[in-house]
Amino acid sequence: MAMKTIRVSEEIHTKLSHLGLKSETYNDIIGRLISAYEEEYLEDFTDEQAAYYNERIRQFENGNYEGTVEIDVDALRKKYE
């Protein structure tokens, strides 16, 4: 397998070290983190879900905001800080 060198800050290096098991390489740790990210954020939509979201996007693009709720972004940030 071809290898590449990447540069990380000391802070990230330390965090990676703490996330890994003793037997894991940095490659293993980063691979595991990428897999966890993909499972959480890149899961595939079913055809039904994709059709629903595409329809909602079409409605938004045409100015139809029915069923949406306006939120106060500043209040939301304060709530989760």
PDB file of N, CA, C and O in Angstrom:
ATOM      1  N   MET A   1       0.851  -1.174   0.000  1.00  0.00           N
ATOM      2  CA  MET A   1       0.000   0.000   0.000  1.00  0.00           C
ATOM      3  C   MET A   1       0.897   1.238   0.000  1.00  0.00           C
ATOM      4  O   MET A   1       1.844   1.330   0.781  1.00  0.00           O
ATOM      5  N   ALA A   2       0.587   2.189  -0.887  1.00  0.00           N
ATOM      6  CA  ALA A   2       1.334   3.450  -0.928  1.00  0.00           C
ATOM      7  C   ALA A   2       0.974   4.275   0.305  1.00  0.00           C
ATOM      8  O   ALA A   2      -0.164   4.241   0.775  1.00  0.00           O
ATOM      9  N   MET A   3       1.933   5.000   0.811  1.00  0.00           N
ATOM     10  CA  MET A   3       1.706   5.812   1.999  1.00  0.00           C
ATOM     11  C   MET A   3       1.937   7.279   1.672  1.00  0.00           C
ATOM     12  O   MET A   3       2.743   7.607   0.801  1.00  0.00           O
ATOM     13  N   LYS A   4       1.234   8.155   2.368  1.00  0.00           N
ATOM     14  CA  LYS A   4       1.374   9.603   2.240  1.00  0.00           C
ATOM     15  C   LYS A   4       1.655  10.169   3.625  1.00  0.00           C
ATOM     16  O   LYS A   4       1.241   9.603   4.637  1.00  0.00           O
ATOM     17  N   THR A   5       2.345  11.264   3.655  1.00  0.00           N
ATOM     18  CA  THR A   5       2.615  11.961   4.905  1.00  0.00           C
ATOM     19  C   THR A   5       1.678  13.154   4.996  1.00  0.00           C
ATOM     20  O   THR A   5       1.537  13.909   4.033  1.00  0.00           O
ATOM     21  N   ILE A   6       1.034  13.329   6.148  1.00  0.00           N
ATOM     22  CA  ILE A   6       0.194  14.506   6.370  1.00  0.00           C
ATOM     23  C   ILE A   6       0.727  15.254   7.574  1.00  0.00           C
ATOM     24  O   ILE A   6       1.316  14.665   8.480  1.00  0.00           O
ATOM     25  N   ARG A   7       0.514  16.557   7.572  1.00  0.00           N
ATOM     26  CA  ARG A   7       0.967  17.379   8.688  1.00  0.00           C
ATOM     27  C   ARG A   7      -0.224  17.693   9.577  1.00  0.00           C
ATOM     28  O   ARG A   7      -1.289  18.076   9.095  1.00  0.00           O
ATOM     29  N   VAL A   8      -0.034  17.530  10.872  1.00  0.00           N
ATOM     30  CA  VAL A   8      -1.062  17.896  11.843  1.00  0.00           C
ATOM     31  C   VAL A   8      -0.404  18.706  12.946  1.00  0.00           C
ATOM     32  O   VAL A   8       0.795  18.589  13.197  1.00  0.00           O
ATOM     33  N   SER A   9      -1.209  19.526  13.596  1.00  0.00           N
ATOM     34  CA  SER A   9      -0.684  20.322  14.708  1.00  0.00           C
ATOM     35  C   SER A   9      -0.399  19.402  15.896  1.00  0.00           C
ATOM     36  O   SER A   9      -0.866  18.265  15.947  1.00  0.00           O
ATOM     37  N   GLU A  10       0.364  19.911  16.831  1.00  0.00           N
ATOM     38  CA  GLU A  10       0.650  19.143  18.051  1.00  0.00           C
ATOM     39  C   GLU A  10      -0.641  18.802  18.784  1.00  0.00           C
ATOM     40  O   GLU A  10      -0.783  17.711  19.337  1.00  0.00           O
ATOM     41  N   GLU A  11      -1.584  19.746  18.785  1.00  0.00           N
ATOM     42  CA  GLU A  11      -2.858  19.530  19.468  1.00  0.00           C
ATOM     43  C   GLU A  11      -3.613  18.345  18.839  1.00  0.00           C
ATOM     44  O   GLU A  11      -4.113  17.479  19.557  1.00  0.00           O
ATOM     45  N   ILE A  12      -3.693  18.308  17.517  1.00  0.00           N
ATOM     46  CA  ILE A  12      -4.388  17.218  16.838  1.00  0.00           C
ATOM     47  C   ILE A  12      -3.640  15.911  17.043  1.00  0.00           C
ATOM     48  O   ILE A  12      -4.263  14.866  17.232  1.00  0.00           O
ATOM     49  N   HIS A  13      -2.340  15.954  17.009  1.00  0.00           N
ATOM     50  CA  HIS A  13      -1.528  14.747  17.245  1.00  0.00           C
ATOM     51  C   HIS A  13      -1.830  14.172  18.630  1.00  0.00           C
ATOM     52  O   HIS A  13      -1.996  12.962  18.786  1.00  0.00           O
ATOM     53  N   THR A  14      -1.899  15.041  19.619  1.00  0.00           N
ATOM     54  CA  THR A  14      -2.193  14.603  20.984  1.00  0.00           C
ATOM     55  C   THR A  14      -3.599  14.009  21.066  1.00  0.00           C
ATOM     56  O   THR A  14      -3.808  12.968  21.690  1.00  0.00           O
ATOM     57  N   LYS A  15      -4.562  14.687  20.427  1.00  0.00           N
ATOM     58  CA  LYS A  15      -5.939  14.182  20.452  1.00  0.00           C
ATOM     59  C   LYS A  15      -6.031  12.828  19.771  1.00  0.00           C
ATOM     60  O   LYS A  15      -6.712  11.931  20.266  1.00  0.00           O
ATOM     61  N   LEU A  16      -5.349  12.670  18.633  1.00  0.00           N
ATOM     62  CA  LEU A  16      -5.343  11.372  17.956  1.00  0.00           C
ATOM     63  C   LEU A  16      -4.746  10.300  18.859  1.00  0.00           C
ATOM     64  O   LEU A  16      -5.264   9.186  18.932  1.00  0.00           O
ATOM     65  N   SER A  17      -3.676  10.629  19.535  1.00  0.00           N
ATOM     66  CA  SER A  17      -3.036   9.673  20.442  1.00  0.00           C
ATOM     67  C   SER A  17      -3.994   9.209  21.519  1.00  0.00           C
ATOM     68  O   SER A  17      -4.018   8.029  21.869  1.00  0.00           O
ATOM     69  N   HIS A  18      -4.787  10.137  22.051  1.00  0.00           N
ATOM     70  CA  HIS A  18      -5.739   9.784  23.106  1.00  0.00           C
ATOM     71  C   HIS A  18      -6.934   8.987  22.591  1.00  0.00           C
ATOM     72  O   HIS A  18      -7.564   8.246  23.346  1.00  0.00           O
ATOM     73  N   LEU A  19      -7.243   9.141  21.307  1.00  0.00           N
ATOM     74  CA  LEU A  19      -8.374   8.416  20.725  1.00  0.00           C
ATOM     75  C   LEU A  19      -8.021   6.983  20.346  1.00  0.00           C
ATOM     76  O   LEU A  19      -8.904   6.141  20.183  1.00  0.00           O
ATOM     77  N   GLY A  20      -6.751   6.719  20.211  1.00  0.00           N
ATOM     78  CA  GLY A  20      -6.333   5.411  19.728  1.00  0.00           C
ATOM     79  C   GLY A  20      -6.091   4.394  20.830  1.00  0.00           C
ATOM     80  O   GLY A  20      -5.819   4.738  21.980  1.00  0.00           O
ATOM     81  N   LEU A  21      -6.199   3.138  20.442  1.00  0.00           N
ATOM     82  CA  LEU A  21      -5.818   2.037  21.320  1.00  0.00           C
ATOM     83  C   LEU A  21      -4.312   1.831  21.183  1.00  0.00           C
ATOM     84  O   LEU A  21      -3.720   2.267  20.195  1.00  0.00           O
ATOM     85  N   LYS A  22      -3.695   1.185  22.139  1.00  0.00           N
ATOM     86  CA  LYS A  22      -2.249   1.001  22.096  1.00  0.00           C
ATOM     87  C   LYS A  22      -1.794   0.275  20.828  1.00  0.00           C
ATOM     88  O   LYS A  22      -0.706   0.540  20.317  1.00  0.00           O
ATOM     89  N   SER A  23      -2.612  -0.626  20.329  1.00  0.00           N
ATOM     90  CA  SER A  23      -2.216  -1.413  19.159  1.00  0.00           C
ATOM     91  C   SER A  23      -2.508  -0.705  17.832  1.00  0.00           C
ATOM     92  O   SER A  23      -2.143  -1.211  16.771  1.00  0.00           O
ATOM     93  N   GLU A  24      -3.171   0.477  17.884  1.00  0.00           N
ATOM     94  CA  GLU A  24      -3.557   1.157  16.652  1.00  0.00           C
ATOM     95  C   GLU A  24      -2.479   2.118  16.170  1.00  0.00           C
ATOM     96  O   GLU A  24      -1.817   2.795  16.956  1.00  0.00           O
ATOM     97  N   THR A  25      -2.328   2.152  14.852  1.00  0.00           N
ATOM     98  CA  THR A  25      -1.480   3.164  14.235  1.00  0.00           C
ATOM     99  C   THR A  25      -2.323   4.415  14.021  1.00  0.00           C
ATOM    100  O   THR A  25      -3.544   4.380  14.174  1.00  0.00           O
ATOM    101  N   TYR A  26      -1.671   5.519  13.667  1.00  0.00           N
ATOM    102  CA  TYR A  26      -2.436   6.726  13.359  1.00  0.00           C
ATOM    103  C   TYR A  26      -3.326   6.482  12.148  1.00  0.00           C
ATOM    104  O   TYR A  26      -4.432   7.016  12.076  1.00  0.00           O
ATOM    105  N   ASN A  27      -2.863   5.692  11.212  1.00  0.00           N
ATOM    106  CA  ASN A  27      -3.668   5.333  10.052  1.00  0.00           C
ATOM    107  C   ASN A  27      -4.943   4.616  10.501  1.00  0.00           C
ATOM    108  O   ASN A  27      -6.028   4.895   9.990  1.00  0.00           O
ATOM    109  N   ASP A  28      -4.812   3.688  11.463  1.00  0.00           N
ATOM    110  CA  ASP A  28      -5.975   2.964  11.998  1.00  0.00           C
ATOM    111  C   ASP A  28      -6.957   3.923  12.671  1.00  0.00           C
ATOM    112  O   ASP A  28      -8.167   3.827  12.471  1.00  0.00           O
ATOM    113  N   ILE A  29      -6.423   4.845  13.466  1.00  0.00           N
ATOM    114  CA  ILE A  29      -7.271   5.793  14.206  1.00  0.00           C
ATOM    115  C   ILE A  29      -8.038   6.675  13.232  1.00  0.00           C
ATOM    116  O   ILE A  29      -9.252   6.841  13.359  1.00  0.00           O
ATOM    117  N   ILE A  30      -7.330   7.239  12.262  1.00  0.00           N
ATOM    118  CA  ILE A  30      -7.967   8.125  11.291  1.00  0.00           C
ATOM    119  C   ILE A  30      -8.991   7.348  10.471  1.00  0.00           C
ATOM    120  O   ILE A  30     -10.079   7.857  10.199  1.00  0.00           O
ATOM    121  N   GLY A  31      -8.659   6.128  10.076  1.00  0.00           N
ATOM    122  CA  GLY A  31      -9.606   5.295   9.329  1.00  0.00           C
ATOM    123  C   GLY A  31     -10.865   5.029  10.124  1.00  0.00           C
ATOM    124  O   GLY A  31     -11.968   5.081   9.580  1.00  0.00           O
ATOM    125  N   ARG A  32     -10.711   4.744  11.411  1.00  0.00           N
ATOM    126  CA  ARG A  32     -11.866   4.493  12.273  1.00  0.00           C
ATOM    127  C   ARG A  32     -12.726   5.748  12.414  1.00  0.00           C
ATOM    128  O   ARG A  32     -13.954   5.667  12.391  1.00  0.00           O
ATOM    129  N   LEU A  33     -12.084   6.906  12.559  1.00  0.00           N
ATOM    130  CA  LEU A  33     -12.827   8.161  12.671  1.00  0.00           C
ATOM    131  C   LEU A  33     -13.584   8.476  11.381  1.00  0.00           C
ATOM    132  O   LEU A  33     -14.721   8.945  11.421  1.00  0.00           O
ATOM    133  N   ILE A  34     -12.957   8.218  10.253  1.00  0.00           N
ATOM    134  CA  ILE A  34     -13.625   8.447   8.968  1.00  0.00           C
ATOM    135  C   ILE A  34     -14.822   7.514   8.829  1.00  0.00           C
ATOM    136  O   ILE A  34     -15.886   7.937   8.376  1.00  0.00           O
ATOM    137  N   SER A  35     -14.663   6.263   9.209  1.00  0.00           N
ATOM    138  CA  SER A  35     -15.778   5.307   9.128  1.00  0.00           C
ATOM    139  C   SER A  35     -16.937   5.745  10.002  1.00  0.00           C
ATOM    140  O   SER A  35     -18.094   5.670   9.588  1.00  0.00           O
ATOM    141  N   ALA A  36     -16.634   6.206  11.215  1.00  0.00           N
ATOM    142  CA  ALA A  36     -17.688   6.672  12.125  1.00  0.00           C
ATOM    143  C   ALA A  36     -18.396   7.886  11.532  1.00  0.00           C
ATOM    144  O   ALA A  36     -19.620   7.992  11.614  1.00  0.00           O
ATOM    145  N   TYR A  37     -17.637   8.799  10.936  1.00  0.00           N
ATOM    146  CA  TYR A  37     -18.226   9.981  10.303  1.00  0.00           C
ATOM    147  C   TYR A  37     -19.141   9.558   9.159  1.00  0.00           C
ATOM    148  O   TYR A  37     -20.268  10.041   9.051  1.00  0.00           O
ATOM    149  N   GLU A  38     -18.664   8.666   8.314  1.00  0.00           N
ATOM    150  CA  GLU A  38     -19.457   8.217   7.173  1.00  0.00           C
ATOM    151  C   GLU A  38     -20.751   7.546   7.618  1.00  0.00           C
ATOM    152  O   GLU A  38     -21.804   7.767   7.020  1.00  0.00           O
ATOM    153  N   GLU A  39     -20.678   6.736   8.654  1.00  0.00           N
ATOM    154  CA  GLU A  39     -21.887   6.070   9.162  1.00  0.00           C
ATOM    155  C   GLU A  39     -22.887   7.085   9.699  1.00  0.00           C
ATOM    156  O   GLU A  39     -24.095   6.926   9.529  1.00  0.00           O
ATOM    157  N   GLU A  40     -22.378   8.132  10.350  1.00  0.00           N
ATOM    158  CA  GLU A  40     -23.250   9.130  10.961  1.00  0.00           C
ATOM    159  C   GLU A  40     -23.836  10.105   9.951  1.00  0.00           C
ATOM    160  O   GLU A  40     -25.020  10.436  10.016  1.00  0.00           O
ATOM    161  N   TYR A  41     -23.015  10.563   9.023  1.00  0.00           N
ATOM    162  CA  TYR A  41     -23.435  11.674   8.166  1.00  0.00           C
ATOM    163  C   TYR A  41     -23.630  11.334   6.692  1.00  0.00           C
ATOM    164  O   TYR A  41     -24.219  12.128   5.958  1.00  0.00           O
ATOM    165  N   LEU A  42     -23.160  10.196   6.249  1.00  0.00           N
ATOM    166  CA  LEU A  42     -23.235   9.902   4.823  1.00  0.00           C
ATOM    167  C   LEU A  42     -24.089   8.681   4.516  1.00  0.00           C
ATOM    168  O   LEU A  42     -23.914   8.042   3.478  1.00  0.00           O
ATOM    169  N   GLU A  43     -25.006   8.358   5.411  1.00  0.00           N
ATOM    170  CA  GLU A  43     -25.825   7.188   5.132  1.00  0.00           C
ATOM    171  C   GLU A  43     -26.720   7.473   3.939  1.00  0.00           C
ATOM    172  O   GLU A  43     -27.175   8.599   3.740  1.00  0.00           O
ATOM    173  N   ASP A  44     -26.958   6.458   3.168  1.00  0.00           N
ATOM    174  CA  ASP A  44     -27.745   6.606   1.954  1.00  0.00           C
ATOM    175  C   ASP A  44     -29.217   6.803   2.282  1.00  0.00           C
ATOM    176  O   ASP A  44     -29.737   6.235   3.242  1.00  0.00           O
ATOM    177  N   PHE A  45     -29.874   7.615   1.472  1.00  0.00           N
ATOM    178  CA  PHE A  45     -31.312   7.777   1.567  1.00  0.00           C
ATOM    179  C   PHE A  45     -31.988   6.648   0.806  1.00  0.00           C
ATOM    180  O   PHE A  45     -31.450   6.145  -0.180  1.00  0.00           O
ATOM    181  N   THR A  46     -33.158   6.255   1.263  1.00  0.00           N
ATOM    182  CA  THR A  46     -33.984   5.358   0.453  1.00  0.00           C
ATOM    183  C   THR A  46     -34.529   6.189  -0.710  1.00  0.00           C
ATOM    184  O   THR A  46     -34.487   7.419  -0.672  1.00  0.00           O
ATOM    185  N   ASP A  47     -35.029   5.527  -1.720  1.00  0.00           N
ATOM    186  CA  ASP A  47     -35.627   6.251  -2.849  1.00  0.00           C
ATOM    187  C   ASP A  47     -36.771   7.135  -2.376  1.00  0.00           C
ATOM    188  O   ASP A  47     -36.954   8.247  -2.871  1.00  0.00           O
ATOM    189  N   GLU A  48     -37.536   6.635  -1.418  1.00  0.00           N
ATOM    190  CA  GLU A  48     -38.664   7.401  -0.877  1.00  0.00           C
ATOM    191  C   GLU A  48     -38.176   8.663  -0.157  1.00  0.00           C
ATOM    192  O   GLU A  48     -38.742   9.741  -0.339  1.00  0.00           O
ATOM    193  N   GLN A  49     -37.130   8.527   0.658  1.00  0.00           N
ATOM    194  CA  GLN A  49     -36.581   9.687   1.361  1.00  0.00           C
ATOM    195  C   GLN A  49     -36.018  10.703   0.377  1.00  0.00           C
ATOM    196  O   GLN A  49     -36.251  11.904   0.514  1.00  0.00           O
ATOM    197  N   ALA A  50     -35.281  10.223  -0.609  1.00  0.00           N
ATOM    198  CA  ALA A  50     -34.699  11.122  -1.608  1.00  0.00           C
ATOM    199  C   ALA A  50     -35.792  11.873  -2.353  1.00  0.00           C
ATOM    200  O   ALA A  50     -35.657  13.073  -2.593  1.00  0.00           O
ATOM    201  N   ALA A  51     -36.867  11.192  -2.720  1.00  0.00           N
ATOM    202  CA  ALA A  51     -37.973  11.837  -3.427  1.00  0.00           C
ATOM    203  C   ALA A  51     -38.609  12.915  -2.546  1.00  0.00           C
ATOM    204  O   ALA A  51     -38.929  14.001  -3.029  1.00  0.00           O
ATOM    205  N   TYR A  52     -38.792  12.617  -1.257  1.00  0.00           N
ATOM    206  CA  TYR A  52     -39.370  13.585  -0.330  1.00  0.00           C
ATOM    207  C   TYR A  52     -38.497  14.835  -0.245  1.00  0.00           C
ATOM    208  O   TYR A  52     -38.998  15.951  -0.376  1.00  0.00           O
ATOM    209  N   TYR A  53     -37.180  14.650  -0.023  1.00  0.00           N
ATOM    210  CA  TYR A  53     -36.286  15.803   0.120  1.00  0.00           C
ATOM    211  C   TYR A  53     -36.172  16.582  -1.182  1.00  0.00           C
ATOM    212  O   TYR A  53     -36.108  17.811  -1.157  1.00  0.00           O
ATOM    213  N   ASN A  54     -36.145  15.908  -2.296  1.00  0.00           N
ATOM    214  CA  ASN A  54     -36.098  16.607  -3.578  1.00  0.00           C
ATOM    215  C   ASN A  54     -37.361  17.440  -3.795  1.00  0.00           C
ATOM    216  O   ASN A  54     -37.291  18.554  -4.314  1.00  0.00           O
ATOM    217  N   GLU A  55     -38.503  16.905  -3.401  1.00  0.00           N
ATOM    218  CA  GLU A  55     -39.756  17.653  -3.518  1.00  0.00           C
ATOM    219  C   GLU A  55     -39.749  18.866  -2.596  1.00  0.00           C
ATOM    220  O   GLU A  55     -40.192  19.944  -2.991  1.00  0.00           O
ATOM    221  N   ARG A  56     -39.254  18.703  -1.377  1.00  0.00           N
ATOM    222  CA  ARG A  56     -39.181  19.832  -0.433  1.00  0.00           C
ATOM    223  C   ARG A  56     -38.252  20.916  -0.964  1.00  0.00           C
ATOM    224  O   ARG A  56     -38.552  22.104  -0.842  1.00  0.00           O
ATOM    225  N   ILE A  57     -37.131  20.518  -1.551  1.00  0.00           N
ATOM    226  CA  ILE A  57     -36.200  21.496  -2.134  1.00  0.00           C
ATOM    227  C   ILE A  57     -36.888  22.247  -3.264  1.00  0.00           C
ATOM    228  O   ILE A  57     -36.773  23.469  -3.365  1.00  0.00           O
ATOM    229  N   ARG A  58     -37.609  21.514  -4.121  1.00  0.00           N
ATOM    230  CA  ARG A  58     -38.338  22.147  -5.223  1.00  0.00           C
ATOM    231  C   ARG A  58     -39.342  23.158  -4.686  1.00  0.00           C
ATOM    232  O   ARG A  58     -39.475  24.253  -5.232  1.00  0.00           O
ATOM    233  N   GLN A  59     -40.049  22.794  -3.619  1.00  0.00           N
ATOM    234  CA  GLN A  59     -41.028  23.705  -3.015  1.00  0.00           C
ATOM    235  C   GLN A  59     -40.339  24.958  -2.478  1.00  0.00           C
ATOM    236  O   GLN A  59     -40.821  26.068  -2.700  1.00  0.00           O
ATOM    237  N   PHE A  60     -39.226  24.795  -1.779  1.00  0.00           N
ATOM    238  CA  PHE A  60     -38.495  25.943  -1.246  1.00  0.00           C
ATOM    239  C   PHE A  60     -38.029  26.854  -2.372  1.00  0.00           C
ATOM    240  O   PHE A  60     -38.137  28.076  -2.275  1.00  0.00           O
ATOM    241  N   GLU A  61     -37.512  26.260  -3.434  1.00  0.00           N
ATOM    242  CA  GLU A  61     -37.033  27.048  -4.566  1.00  0.00           C
ATOM    243  C   GLU A  61     -38.155  27.845  -5.215  1.00  0.00           C
ATOM    244  O   GLU A  61     -37.909  28.894  -5.809  1.00  0.00           O
ATOM    245  N   ASN A  62     -39.376  27.356  -5.105  1.00  0.00           N
ATOM    246  CA  ASN A  62     -40.544  28.045  -5.663  1.00  0.00           C
ATOM    247  C   ASN A  62     -41.244  28.934  -4.635  1.00  0.00           C
ATOM    248  O   ASN A  62     -42.338  29.437  -4.890  1.00  0.00           O
ATOM    249  N   GLY A  63     -40.616  29.126  -3.477  1.00  0.00           N
ATOM    250  CA  GLY A  63     -41.159  30.033  -2.473  1.00  0.00           C
ATOM    251  C   GLY A  63     -42.237  29.448  -1.591  1.00  0.00           C
ATOM    252  O   GLY A  63     -42.895  30.191  -0.864  1.00  0.00           O
ATOM    253  N   ASN A  64     -42.442  28.143  -1.627  1.00  0.00           N
ATOM    254  CA  ASN A  64     -43.450  27.496  -0.785  1.00  0.00           C
ATOM    255  C   ASN A  64     -42.775  27.008   0.495  1.00  0.00           C
ATOM    256  O   ASN A  64     -42.064  26.004   0.490  1.00  0.00           O
ATOM    257  N   TYR A  65     -43.005  27.727   1.582  1.00  0.00           N
ATOM    258  CA  TYR A  65     -42.395  27.379   2.869  1.00  0.00           C
ATOM    259  C   TYR A  65     -43.387  26.741   3.828  1.00  0.00           C
ATOM    260  O   TYR A  65     -43.132  26.667   5.030  1.00  0.00           O
ATOM    261  N   GLU A  66     -44.521  26.280   3.302  1.00  0.00           N
ATOM    262  CA  GLU A  66     -45.555  25.650   4.125  1.00  0.00           C
ATOM    263  C   GLU A  66     -44.958  24.465   4.883  1.00  0.00           C
ATOM    264  O   GLU A  66     -44.245  23.641   4.310  1.00  0.00           O
ATOM    265  N   GLY A  67     -45.257  24.393   6.162  1.00  0.00           N
ATOM    266  CA  GLY A  67     -44.774  23.288   6.979  1.00  0.00           C
ATOM    267  C   GLY A  67     -43.403  23.518   7.584  1.00  0.00           C
ATOM    268  O   GLY A  67     -42.884  22.656   8.292  1.00  0.00           O
ATOM    269  N   THR A  68     -42.805  24.688   7.311  1.00  0.00           N
ATOM    270  CA  THR A  68     -41.503  24.987   7.900  1.00  0.00           C
ATOM    271  C   THR A  68     -41.685  25.913   9.088  1.00  0.00           C
ATOM    272  O   THR A  68     -42.716  26.573   9.217  1.00  0.00           O
ATOM    273  N   VAL A  69     -40.706  25.959   9.936  1.00  0.00           N
ATOM    274  CA  VAL A  69     -40.760  26.782  11.134  1.00  0.00           C
ATOM    275  C   VAL A  69     -39.566  27.727  11.124  1.00  0.00           C
ATOM    276  O   VAL A  69     -38.434  27.302  10.891  1.00  0.00           O
ATOM    277  N   GLU A  70     -39.819  29.005  11.375  1.00  0.00           N
ATOM    278  CA  GLU A  70     -38.736  29.977  11.464  1.00  0.00           C
ATOM    279  C   GLU A  70     -38.097  29.862  12.839  1.00  0.00           C
ATOM    280  O   GLU A  70     -38.792  29.756  13.850  1.00  0.00           O
ATOM    281  N   ILE A  71     -36.769  29.883  12.868  1.00  0.00           N
ATOM    282  CA  ILE A  71     -36.069  29.789  14.147  1.00  0.00           C
ATOM    283  C   ILE A  71     -35.173  30.999  14.343  1.00  0.00           C
ATOM    284  O   ILE A  71     -34.762  31.648  13.380  1.00  0.00           O
ATOM    285  N   ASP A  72     -34.880  31.290  15.588  1.00  0.00           N
ATOM    286  CA  ASP A  72     -33.957  32.358  15.950  1.00  0.00           C
ATOM    287  C   ASP A  72     -32.588  31.708  16.134  1.00  0.00           C
ATOM    288  O   ASP A  72     -32.352  31.033  17.135  1.00  0.00           O
ATOM    289  N   VAL A  73     -31.694  31.907  15.183  1.00  0.00           N
ATOM    290  CA  VAL A  73     -30.395  31.241  15.200  1.00  0.00           C
ATOM    291  C   VAL A  73     -29.586  31.647  16.426  1.00  0.00           C
ATOM    292  O   VAL A  73     -28.914  30.806  17.023  1.00  0.00           O
ATOM    293  N   ASP A  74     -29.638  32.917  16.811  1.00  0.00           N
ATOM    294  CA  ASP A  74     -28.891  33.363  17.991  1.00  0.00           C
ATOM    295  C   ASP A  74     -29.383  32.663  19.254  1.00  0.00           C
ATOM    296  O   ASP A  74     -28.577  32.258  20.091  1.00  0.00           O
ATOM    297  N   ALA A  75     -30.692  32.518  19.398  1.00  0.00           N
ATOM    298  CA  ALA A  75     -31.252  31.819  20.557  1.00  0.00           C
ATOM    299  C   ALA A  75     -30.829  30.346  20.549  1.00  0.00           C
ATOM    300  O   ALA A  75     -30.531  29.766  21.593  1.00  0.00           O
ATOM    301  N   LEU A  76     -30.809  29.769  19.379  1.00  0.00           N
ATOM    302  CA  LEU A  76     -30.406  28.372  19.259  1.00  0.00           C
ATOM    303  C   LEU A  76     -28.938  28.190  19.640  1.00  0.00           C
ATOM    304  O   LEU A  76     -28.589  27.231  20.328  1.00  0.00           O
ATOM    305  N   ARG A  77     -28.085  29.103  19.197  1.00  0.00           N
ATOM    306  CA  ARG A  77     -26.657  29.037  19.566  1.00  0.00           C
ATOM    307  C   ARG A  77     -26.483  29.148  21.073  1.00  0.00           C
ATOM    308  O   ARG A  77     -25.725  28.384  21.671  1.00  0.00           O
ATOM    309  N   LYS A  78     -27.180  30.095  21.686  1.00  0.00           N
ATOM    310  CA  LYS A  78     -27.075  30.278  23.140  1.00  0.00           C
ATOM    311  C   LYS A  78     -27.525  29.036  23.887  1.00  0.00           C
ATOM    312  O   LYS A  78     -26.947  28.670  24.911  1.00  0.00           O
ATOM    313  N   LYS A  79     -28.559  28.392  23.370  1.00  0.00           N
ATOM    314  CA  LYS A  79     -29.090  27.205  24.020  1.00  0.00           C
ATOM    315  C   LYS A  79     -28.062  26.079  24.059  1.00  0.00           C
ATOM    316  O   LYS A  79     -28.013  25.324  25.030  1.00  0.00           O
ATOM    317  N   TYR A  80     -27.239  25.954  23.014  1.00  0.00           N
ATOM    318  CA  TYR A  80     -26.316  24.835  22.913  1.00  0.00           C
ATOM    319  C   TYR A  80     -24.865  25.198  23.193  1.00  0.00           C
ATOM    320  O   TYR A  80     -23.975  24.386  22.940  1.00  0.00           O
ATOM    321  N   GLU A  81     -24.607  26.383  23.703  1.00  0.00           N
ATOM    322  CA  GLU A  81     -23.232  26.759  24.061  1.00  0.00           C
ATOM    323  C   GLU A  81     -22.841  26.190  25.391  1.00  0.00           C
ATOM    324  O   GLU A  81     -21.720  26.405  25.849  1.00  0.00           O
TER     325      GLU A  81
END
